[in-house]
């Protein structure tokens, strides 16, 4: 049939989401986090779509990345704030992404390196 194209549907890729989310969060600027700015929600939506994952899976992946960031940075897990996950899945996921931005900042300061370097180190730990 002319004009018809079959599209291959990829399988769920938590790894792709994790990679894009970590590096995307590492590239955030302070104005991206201003209330009313849609960079974080739109970024999450894009990263989830590319990885073909659901919102619950995205939160789980970000919590695994949190653990990896704590390990590679040397931050003390006992004193690091635990992200609050509210009942609304969308609000919880956005809140977790904002928390991860702060964690990337603390991790980079702790190791005297860049946020992108910290993101890359955490991703390497998760992919092992």
N, C-alpha and C positions, 0 to 999 in steps of 0.2 A: 504494500500500500504506500503510495507516495506521501511523504510528509510524516510518516509514522516512524518513530525510533524506539527501540527497546533500550531500557536503561538497566544496567546491572546494579542491583542493590547490594551494597557492601554489608558485611557482617558488623556487628557492634565492635567498636574499637576503643576500649577504655584507654589503651596506650596512646592513641592519637589525641583523644581528649586531654589526657594528662599532659602531654607534650605541649599542645597548643595553649592550654590554660596556664601552665606554669610560666611559659615564655611570654605569654600575653600579659599576665599579671606582673611579671618582672619589668615589663615595658611601660607600665602605668605611670602617669605623671600625677602630681598632687591635684591638678584641676579635674582629672578624671574621677576623683573621689568626692567632688563637691556634690552636696545634696541636689538632686534634680538632674544631674548629668547622667546620661544613659550609657556611657561607655562600658561599665561593668555588666549591667543586665544584657546589653546587646552582644558584648563579647562572650558572655556565658552561653547565650543562645546560639551564637555562631559556632563556638567550640563544641557544644553538645551536638549540634546538627552535623558537623563534620565527622564527629566520632560516632554518630548515630546511636547516642545513648540517652537514657531517660534521666530526669532530674535526680532521682534517688541514687542512680549509679554515679552521677557527677559528684554528688556530695560524698559518697563513699570514696571515690578516687581522690578528692581533695583532702579528705581526712588521712588517707594513706600518704599523700604528699606532705602533709603536716608532720607526720611521724618521721618521714625521710629528711625533711628540712631540719628538724630538731637534732637528728643524729649527725648529719653532715656539718652542722654549724657549731655543735658543742653547747648549744643553749640547754639550760637545765629544765627538763620536762616537768619537774616538780614545781618550779616557779613560773613557768610559762602559762599565760592565761589559756583556759579551755574555751573554745568557741561555743557560744550559746546558739542552739538550734531551736528556733521557735516552731510552732505547729504548722504554720503556712509554709509549704515546701519551696515556693518561689522566694519568699522573704528569707528563709533559712539559707538557701543556696547563695543568694546575693550577699547576705551577712557573712557567710563563710568565706566568700571570695574577698571581701573587704578585710576580714581578719587575716587571710593568707597574704594580702598585700603588706600588712603591718609586720607579719612574721618574716616575710622576705626582707623587709627593711632591717629588722632586728638581727636577723641571721647575717646579713651583709655587713652590718656594723661590727658584729662579734668577730667575724673572720677577716675584717678589713679588705673586703672584696666587693665586687658588684652584685647587684640583685640578679642579673642574668647568669653570672657564674654560680651563684647559690642555687638558682633554679636548675641549671644544668647538672650540678652535683647531685641534687635531690632526685632528678629524673634518672640519673645513672644508677643510683642506689635502688630505686624502685624497679628498674628494668633488669637488675641482676637476678 
